[in-house]
Amino acid sequence: MARSSTWNGLTVAGFIVGGIGAVFMIAGVLIRTYSPGAIMARHDRMQALTSPPAATINDMPPQQEVLVDGHIADDQPVLFRDFVAFIREEEERDRRDNDSTSWKVRDRQAPPLRIVLTDDHPVRVVNYGYGLWNASTTWYDRSKILGTRYSGLVSGEAVVVHARTAAGGLEAIEVASGTRASYLAAIAASVGVAWWLGTGFAIGGGVMILIAATLFVMAFKKR
């Protein structure tokens, strides 16, 4: 009876570990195969977008996609501390996973902005709710019981705006800290991150499959 119980336990463990390993390996192969190409396609598409001056933007038909850089106007209204646009996140602990932590978005404030382009002429971001990416300014609120951090944009900061032309200015899709060149470089750099992430998943899955095979061999010997 004891040998049978051991055999059943090893077999079940082998199926569980092997199943998880197979999922990890498949995910890793898919990430390595498809993600770098998709990221580079996005990079090439962003690189091909024009960076028209403010006067040209106002004369362009609506819904024309552009990628422009400049800086946030010094007179842009402040929403909180120095932020003119921000994301507020709270730290969450997962007690089922050794108290591992992750950050969850609790609030996003992305109002219209006044952007001074590199030709020193202003253009308006007319919409709310655009994405904030790679924000360079972060502040941690230590007064809260839960870890709380704010990341966002400040007046005078250099930014790049991925947007569509609209009545009165630009309808932003995403606003990022930095310049057009740094924005494109960051997208290109994420190709390597995706490749290594996929490789890590695939290797981890392969190791788990080997462990599962060892468990099956041990179970076979216990029969």
Sequence and secondary structure as in RCSB ss.txt:
>XXXX:A:sequence
MARSSTWNGLTVAGFIVGGIGAVFMIAGVLIRTYSPGAIMARHDRMQALTSPPAATINDMPPQQEVLVDGHIADD
QPVLFRDFVAFIREEEERDRRDNDSTSWKVRDRQAPPLRIVLTDDHPVRVVNYGYGLWNASTTWYDRSKILGTRY
SGLVSGEAVVVHARTAAGGLEAIEVASGTRASYLAAIAASVGVAWWLGTGFAIGGGVMILIAATLFVMAFKKR
>XXXX:A:secstr
 HHHHHHHHHHHHHHHHHHHHHHHHHHHHHHHHHHHHHHHHHHHHHHHSB   HHHHHHS TT EEEEEEEE TT
   SBTTEEEEEEEEEEEEGGGTTEEEEEEEEEE   EEEEETTS EEEE  S  EEES  EEEEETTSSS EEE
EEEETT EEEEEEEEETTEEEEEEEEES HHHHHHHHHHHHHHHHHHHHHHHHHHHHHHHHHHHHHHHHHHH 
